[in-house]
Amino acid sequence: MTDRITSPTAIIGAGLAGLSAALALSAAGIPVIVRDKGRGPGGRLSSRRDGGWRFDHGGQFLTVRDAGFRAVMDGLLADGHAAAWDGHIVRLSPDGGMEPHPVERYVGTPGMNGIIQGLISCLPEVARPRFGTRVVAITGEPGQWRLMLEDGTDEGPFMRLILAMPSVQAADLLRPLAPVLAARADAAVMAPCWALMLGFDQTVTPPWDAAFIAGAGGDDRPLSWIAHDGAKPGRGKRAGFVAHAAPDWSVRHLEEAAGQVGPALLSAFRAITGITAEPAFMAAHRWRYALPTVPLVEGFLWDAKLGIGACGDWCLDARAEAAFVSGARLAAAMGTA
């Protein structure tokens, strides 16, 4: 254990999975460094600001089932990084029916990336992520791993590595080093998602705060989710909406330009909400790896001989909470290796 304490573990990815692993390893006295290619905290829990508007255009909320995550969420709630979302959330059927969908949900404040920022604040200063650092390759050997960055520099050596990123990206980095782990990552399937962001100058609201849309996926019914972002805690009640397209629709239209996708999704938004006003702001964003449709069952990947692991929602379940649980389970396995 002495070598592990003096030689850091490198974690690639500062989303829920990577930060969960970083928190657990740091608490065990194991030093870590965290690197992330993004410009700032958020990942798939990002919030987008544009022209005075703010949208949660990625993950919409979190549920809490795991006891460990419950303890962390209680701390985030107490610190003001998260809030319970007690909105009127429904399920809309293709025949026009509407049923309540009462589940305990939480959101970050003042945006979803508040969750990520809260987790970062719990880390020791030396373990907090450095953003804007894309890792393009891993070199070295067990116990002496090095990270090759996009700008040509390298970092290391590191005793162990954690890849906390979408399965496709993890597999690409793992393939030259750990082909067995890469094959397992390849077995997970992650679907894309087109997100539509709409802002209205006037007050326009449907008879609910958010809706799951049953039967989504066809070109006549592309949207699977619509949320009034302004109805979430700490958002100021402004009329901003986020709509997510269903995975199969997003796959079919994956390579289209945002300018093509936006109008199609706006038409579907109008048909569902009855809001016909012209938006003051509209943008579409493509999440290429949004959610696992075929997750693994292991919960995490770990090769103790190589000192390389991987974690994420794709290792466990299609819920944001699963990413946090996956990172924590990997850290626990590494702590006993």
N, C-alpha and C positions, 0 to 999 in steps of 0.2 A: 504493500500500500504506500510505502514511502515514495517510490518513484512516481506513483500516480498523483501524490500530493504536490510534488515539486514540478512535475511535467503536466502542463494543462491538457485538458480535453478540448478539442476544437468542435464547436457546434456550428453547422452551416444552416442558417435559417432561423429567423427571430419571430416566428409566428407562435401560436399557442403551444405546439409540440416542442419546438426548440427552447422556448422560455421555460416550459414546465421542466424539461430535463436540466436546464441550467440552474433553476431554483433548487431542485432536489440534490444535484451534485454539489452545489455550493454549500447547501445546508449540511452535507456530509463531510465538508472540509476539502473537497476536491476542486482545485482551481479550473476554471473554464474561460475560454474566450468565445465570443459569439459574433459571427459575421452574417450579413444579409445584403442581398443585391439591391433591395428597395431603397428609395430615397429617404424613407422614414418609417416609423412604426406603423404597423397595420397588416400588411399582407392581405389575406382574404377577409380581414376585418377592417379594411381601410375605410376612411371617410374622404369624400372628394369635395373640395371647395372650389367654387368657380363663380365669379361675379356676384358675391354676396350670398350665394346658395351653398348649402352643405348637404351632402347626401351620403347615407350608408349604402353604397352601391355594391358591396360584397355581402358578407354574412350579415343576416338581419337581426338575429337574436341568439341567445344561448339558453339551453336547458341545463338543469343540474340534477344528476342522478348519483354520481360518484361521491362518496363521503369526503375524499381528499379534495376534490374540486369544490365541494360545498364549503369547506373551511376556507379555501382561497377566495371564493366568491364572497363570503361573508366579510372578509377583509377589504375587498374591493368596494363593496357596498358601504362599509363604514368609512372608507377614505374618500368616497365621492367619485370613484372611477367607474361605478356601475350603478344601475337602478333597476328596480322591478318594473316590468312593462305590463300593466294591467289593462291594456287596450281591448277594444271590442274586435276580436279576431274571429273570422268565420271561414267556413268552407262553402264555396259556390259550386253547385252541380250544373251539368250541362243543360238541364231543363229549367234553370232559373231559380232552383231552390237554394236556400241559405240556412246553414246550420252553425251554431256556435262551436268554437274550437278552443275550449278552455284548458290551457296548459300553462304551468308556471314558466314564465319567460323573463330573461334579463337582457338589458342592453348596456353598452358602454355609454359614458357621458363625458363630454357633450356629444360625442360621436362613438361609433363602435370601436374605433382605435383607442378609446379611453381604457378598454380592457388591457390592451397590449401595453400602453403607457403605464398602467398601474402595476402590471407584472414586472416591467423593467425597473420601476422604482423600488421593488423589493429585493433586487439583486445588489450585491456589493458593487461598488463603483468600478472596480477592475473587471468585473464580469459583464458589464452592460454592453449591449450590442454596438458594433460599428457598422453603420449603414453605407450603402453605395459601394460595397466591396463584393463584386461578383467573382465567385470561385469557378474557374474554367477547367481545372484539372487537379488531381491529387497525385503526388509522387512520393517516393520514399519506400519505406518498409515498416512492418509492425514495430511500434514503439518509436519510430522516427518518421512519422508522416509529415508531409509539407503541403501547404495549400498554394496553388498557383493562381494568382489573381489576374483579372482581365487587363489590368494596366501593365502587366509584365513582371510585377514583383512577386515574391513568394514569402510565405510565413511558415514558421515552424522552428524546431521539430515539435510534434505533438504525440503524446503517448497513445491517445485514442481519438476517434472521430465519431461524430453523430451527424447524420444527414437528415435534416428536418425540413423537407420540401416535398412537392408533389412527386408521386411515384415515378413518372416518366423522367423527370430531371434527376431524381436519385439514381435510377437505373443507369442513366448515361454516365454519371460519375463513378458508379460502382463497377461497371463492366470490366475495365482493365485490371481492377484490383481484387474484386470479390465476385466472380461470375455467378456463384450460387445465390448470393444475396441479390444480385442484379436480376436473375431469373425470377425470384420471388417478387421483386418490385414490379417487374414486367407483367406479372400475373394480375396485379390490381388494375382495375379500369377506372379512369377518371373522366368525367364528362365535362364539356364546356358549358358556359352560360353567357348569353347576351343579356346585359342589364340596360334598361332604359331609365334615364333620369329626367324628370319633368318638374319645372318650377312655374307657378302661376302667380301673377301679381294680385289677382282677386282671390277671395276666399271661396274655394271650391272643394267640397268634400263628398265622398260617397257615404252611404249609411253604415259604414264600418271603418275601423282604423287600418285593418289589413285583412287580406283574404288569400287563402289557398284556393286554387282554381282546378277543380276536378276535370278530367278528360282533356288536359292540355297536351299539346305536342303536334297537332295538325296545323296546316297553314291557316285554317279558319279559326283556330283557337290556340295560338302560340304561347300565351302567357300562363305560367304556373303559379305566380305570386305577384301581388300588388300590395304595397305598403304606403300609407301616408306618413312620411318621415316626420312631418311636423307634429304628429300625434304622440311621438315617443317622448319620454321624459327628458327635459333639458334642451329641447329643440326649438322652443320659441313659437310653436304653433304655426309656423309659416307653411304655405301650401306647396310643399315639395313632395314628390312621389318617386318611388323606385319600383320598377316592374321587372321581374325576371322571366326570361323565356324558358320553356321546358327543355330538358337535355336533348331530346331527339330533334326538336326544331333547331336548337343551337348547333347541333352537329351538321344538319343539312345546310345551314347558312353560315357556317363557321368562317369561311374565307371571304365573305362579302364585306364591303366597306360599311363603316358605321353610318354613312349617309344613306345607304340603301336599307339597312336594318331598322334605323330609327323610325321612319314613316310607317313601316309595316307594323311595328310594335305599338306605335301611337294609335293607329287605327283600332287595334285590338283593345288597347287601354280604354278608348272612348266607348267601344261597344260594351265593355264590362261595367264601367263606372258610370256611364251616362254623362260624363264631363266632356263638353264639346268646345269649351273655351280654348283659344289659342295659347299655348304655353309661352311664357316669357323666356324660358330657358329649356333647351332640349339637348341631350347628348346620349350616345350609346357607347357602352364599354364592353369589350369582349374579355371574359375570363376564360382562358384556354383550358385551365385545369381547375374547375370549380368545385366539384364534389365527386366522391367515390361512388360509382354505381355498382361496382363489384369489389368490395374491400376484402382484404385478407382476414384470416381468423386468428393469427398469432398475437396480434396486439402491438408487436414491434419486431424488428429484425436485429439480430445480434450475433456476431462471430467473435468469440472471446479470444481465439488465437490471433486473429488479425487486429482485434481491437477496434472494429468498425461496427456501427449500428445505424439503423434508420428508424424513423418514427413519423407518425402523422395520422390523420383521420383515415387515410387509405389502408392503414394497418388494422383497423378495428371496426369503424362504423361511420355512416354518413351523418354525423352530428359534429358541431364544432367542439363540444365537450370531449368527444372521442380523441381529438388531437392532443388535448391536455393530458388525458389519461394515458395515451400511448407514450408520450414523452416521460411521464412519471414512472411507468412500468419499465421502460428501457433503462432509466437511471437506476432503478432498484436492482435490475439484473446486473448492470455494470458494477454496482457497488459491492456485489457479492462475488464478482468474477476474480 
